[in-house]
Amino acid sequence: MNFNTNEKINQVSENTLVIGIDIAKRKHYACAVDDRGRILQKSFPIIQSKIGFDDFYERLMTLKEKHEKQEILVGFEPTGHYWMNLAAFLTHYGIPFVMVNPMHVNRSKELDDNLQTKNDQKDALVIARLIRDGRFSYPRLLEGVEAELRNGATLRSKLQEDLNALQNRIIRWLDRFFPEFTQVFKSFGKMAYAVLEKTPLPMDIQGKTTEELLCLYRQVDGLKSPQLPKAKQLVRIAPHSIGLTEGLVMARFEIATLLSQYHMMQAQLDELTCQLTTLAKQMTDYDYLASVPGIGDITIVDLLSEVGSLTQYAHPRQLIKLAGLTLRENSSGQSKGQKRISKRGRRKLRALLFRVMMPLILHNSAFKALHEYYTTRTKNPLRKKQSIVVLCGKLLKILHALCKKKVMFDEHQMMTDFTVLKAAS
């Protein structure tokens, strides 16, 4: 048992009223226990409303006075986003609250009655007793710029998903009415969308010269120099298209609608990205993170939205654990299992680190050298994916050190440290 767990257990004394809450969308359930886990108040409902929250506060004060407690500790499992309003209410009244891991709740609920029964009243008691045992974590409600970044980054992620879905609908339309289009345009750039806007169907291209097509495409905003080879390919393949030739009136309306939605969402995404970048630059961490070659504004926005300021973490191991990159193994007796990452953490943060690490390995000489060393060293060489996992943790340690010490990234210093490490091994 580590010091932090002991500290949590010590936080619950004989003077503490422990409240476990099972969170739901419209009606929560709360249960009160003492420091030994004895039930002081059976599960009771809390309506998700101002009246319901006020009634809950009055009941807390009544229980506190009735059982002669001086402190209150409220805990719940973070179910979706439904806990946030209650957390804000508790913060307003200065009532401390903690979080309980939902997996701990699921695996502990059979300890009392040895039954797989699941209901809100039972879960509230399980949560309360987990708090009593110190099995909780301290949440941190984001404020100011950090709250804006979290909300904005979530919106940006949703917009990007919708934009990808819309692009898939455009490809589905092409598969029906102009399947040869993707032979000319492997990726969708400005000219591809200009072609879809001015000449979406093969019959719109037939009978036109290359120069006439180029003149049409130049009328589209943002496209000053359409590619001549692409236009020639369109002229060549259009007469031989196998696209559908029925229902073309609605087909034109459909592609025009899809393009209109795409341009509007792309403009919204660009504007949101610009605002998020401006917000990120207001944080003291920005300059130190931006000093690492290969880490751009979008990466910094996503990183700060996931973890907040890196200076709030006492040790980089906290960041590694938050990303779910800590190692686990299943070993018993003579059998020693293979080590894998736990994946118990923020999935988006872990995905972000992997996404950033690939270009870093390619373009940052220090990370490239480390990757080559880990995968080719004589003793215990790592597979490529294992090396990437290690480097993701290394990156978090570096970023944490930069923000904590308020220094810029020094690639030469990192290479010097790597040389010492390689010589020592």
Phi, psi and omega in degrees: 000128183272173184298322182297320178294317177300319180296321179294318179297319180294338181293333179264105181249183180293347178263008185257131172265115183262126181242118174258134184234129172266119187274138174219181185286312186247333183221116175270163173233135182237149179221139182250134176226168176260192185291345178258004178086007178285139183286122175262333178209121178298164185304134179225152185278152172233115180284136180283077179199171179298317180295317180297319179292320179295319177298321179297317180297316179298321179293322177301314180296322179294315179296321180298317179288319182298318184261010174056051178256145179261341184230155176233134174231116181258140178218151177204163174270137185284087179275109180054229179249005187288343181279344190295321181294318178294321179297319178296322178296313180296320178298321180300323181266005177070026179266119182292144177221155182227169180248143175244134181295125180304328179293325177295322179296314181299324185271355182252347190290345179267358185292327184278314186241002180056033179235151180278010183304138176228120171207165187295323181295317180293317181298323180299319179293318178300316180298316180300318182287331174293322177296317179303325181276002180080016181266070181211171177230159181267117179281165178225111178283126182286144180225161174058229184297322182297320177295319178297317180296317180298313180295317182293320180292324176296316178297319180298319179297319179293319178298320180295321177297315180296323180294319177296319179296321180293321178295324176295325177293324177295318179296321177298320178297317180296321179301331181272317191250341180207066186296339181282350183303318184287348173287330180275316182246103179289329176228158185267106176247196183298319183291324179300316180289330176294320178297317180294331180282318186266322183223071185290330184255151179305324182293338178287339181266327182300136178087355179257147176276167178300318181295323179294321178295315180299322178296319177297314185290333178291343179285345180280132180299135176091354180243098182268327185230081177297149186281122180298316180300323179294318179297320178296320179296320179298316179299325183284322187267338185303316182295342184251018182291146177256015180297157180298148182240008178246150180071033187283337179296311179288332177296318177296318180296321181296311183292326177296320178294316180297317180294321178297315179296320181297312182296322180294314181292324178294321178295319178297318180296317179296318180294317179296318179299319179297316180294320180294321177297319177298319178295317181298325181291344177282343180274144183294337181289339191303308185299321182289321177291321182290344181285349179275117179300131180102352178251113183261184184298318182297318178297317180296318178300311181296321180294311181293329178290332181277320188245349187074201179291132181290343181288345181282349181265128183290329183216144180297340177299331177295321178292319180297319178292320179299327180278354181074030182258005176290148185274146174226157175210153176250105182232145178206124179059235180278348182273124179244116184282165179280140180281134177223162177286149186288327185061021176263087182177199182280113184297320181295323179294318179295317179296322179298316181297317179295321181292326180283325187294326183300308177293331178297318179295327182280324192243345179260115188299325181292312180291326177297317179295319178296318180297316178296322180295312182297326185271347183238359182297151184293317182263122177053058177292145181262151170287164186302316181293322177297320178297321179296320178299314179298318181291330175297317176295321178298319179297317178298320178297319180294313181297321178297316181295320180299314183287325180290315184272352180057054178231158178274157180293134180239103182295325179297318179295320179295320178294324177296315178298322179294320178298319178295318178298317182294322180292324181290331181275000000 
